[in-house]
Amino acid sequence: QAIQAINGYTNMTAEEFTNMIFQKIDVNNDGELTLEEFINGVEKDEDLMELITKSFDLSNVLKVIQNG
């Protein structure tokens, strides 16, 4: 939920958000992500790369805290 809030995905539940990520990068559809699937999926999906980058960029966290 915190990642969703930081990145502006507040219009979906945490489960919907997780399902969206899995649909994008779980290439063998086994319901689990290997490290290789995760890395390849993030590298191939520009939006997902941006989302992950924002999630680890603490300046966005500070902006959210400052803005309430």
Backbone torsions as a table, in degrees:
resi	resn	phi	psi	omega
1	GLN	NA	-36.6	178.8
2	ALA	-64.0	-42.9	178.2
3	ILE	-62.3	-40.7	178.4
4	GLN	-61.1	-47.1	-177.3
5	ALA	-63.7	-42.2	-179.5
6	ILE	-63.5	-35.3	-174.2
7	ASN	-101.5	4.8	174.1
8	GLY	81.7	20.2	177.9
9	TYR	-98.5	49.1	-174.8
10	THR	-85.2	-2.9	-177.6
11	ASN	-88.4	4.0	177.8
12	MET	-133.2	156.8	179.3
13	THR	-71.4	164.5	177.1
14	ALA	-60.2	-37.2	179.0
15	GLU	-66.3	-43.3	178.2
16	GLU	-62.6	-40.6	179.2
17	PHE	-62.6	-46.8	178.8
18	THR	-62.1	-43.4	178.4
19	ASN	-61.3	-38.9	178.7
20	MET	-61.4	-44.2	179.7
21	ILE	-63.9	-46.0	-179.2
22	PHE	-62.1	-40.5	179.7
23	GLN	-61.1	-33.8	-178.3
24	LYS	-74.8	-35.5	-168.5
25	ILE	-124.7	-5.0	176.4
26	ASP	-85.1	81.3	-169.9
27	VAL	-65.4	-29.7	179.8
28	ASN	-96.8	4.9	174.8
29	ASN	52.8	40.2	178.0
30	ASP	-96.9	2.9	178.2
31	GLY	79.3	7.7	178.0
32	GLU	-132.9	148.4	177.7
33	LEU	-110.6	123.2	170.5
34	THR	-81.6	164.3	176.8
35	LEU	-60.1	-39.2	179.5
36	GLU	-63.0	-45.0	177.9
37	GLU	-61.1	-43.7	-178.6
38	PHE	-61.7	-50.3	-178.1
39	ILE	-62.7	-48.2	179.7
40	ASN	-62.0	-42.1	-179.4
41	GLY	-63.4	-43.4	179.7
42	VAL	-68.0	-40.6	-179.8
43	GLU	-65.6	-32.3	-176.7
44	LYS	-86.5	-16.9	-175.6
45	ASP	-112.7	106.8	-176.1
46	GLU	-59.1	-42.3	179.9
47	ASP	-64.6	-41.8	179.7
48	LEU	-67.8	-38.4	176.9
49	MET	-61.1	-43.0	178.3
50	GLU	-63.6	-42.5	-179.6
51	LEU	-62.1	-45.6	179.5
52	ILE	-65.7	-41.7	179.3
53	THR	-61.3	-45.4	178.0
54	LYS	-62.0	-37.3	-177.3
55	SER	-64.2	-29.7	-179.1
56	PHE	-99.2	-0.6	178.4
57	ASP	-93.6	106.7	-174.3
58	LEU	-67.8	-15.9	178.0
59	SER	-63.8	-34.1	176.5
60	ASN	-67.0	-36.7	177.4
61	VAL	-62.7	-43.9	179.4
62	LEU	-63.2	-38.2	178.0
63	LYS	-63.1	-43.5	179.2
64	VAL	-62.2	-44.0	179.8
65	ILE	-64.0	-43.6	-179.3
66	GLN	-64.8	-35.2	-178.3
67	ASN	-87.1	2.2	177.7
68	GLY	85.7	NA	NA
